[in-house]
Each structure stands twice: as C-alpha cells, then as structure tokens.
Amino acid sequence: MELNLQKFKKEILQQVFKGNQRQCSIALDISAEFLNKILKKKGKAGALFFGKLKNYCNKNNFNFDAFIILK
C-alpha cells in the first residue's frame, strides 16, 4: 500500500490547507517534519501515517480509499 501523493497534495494539502504543511500536520496529528519527508518522497508513508490519515478522513468526510494505491 502506498500513498496517492498527487491526490493527497491536491485534495487535502492544497484545497483544505491552502498548501500550509504545518496546519495539515496538526490536523493529521503528526509532526510537520514527518509530513514534509513524505511530501518530498524522502520518507515512506507507513502504518502510523495511514492510521492518522484514516482518522482525519473519517472525521472530515473524505474517502480514505481514494488516497491509497494498493500494490
């Protein structure tokens, strides 16, 4: 499973948070540094990130499945 990075950037980071990574990281309850690594492809989204993203999606009426790519 991997993050659909383009969809995440477009639908959550840009549309909801207007590109503000710090606000996005606060809403996801992760560190800004961790989010930045994922966005710059220097780190992989793992179970922790996907759990936080799933919680965020459930609370804010997003389809979590749309943000993942199954391999």
Order of alpha helices (4+ residues) and beta strands (2+ residues): beta-alpha-alpha-alpha-alpha-beta
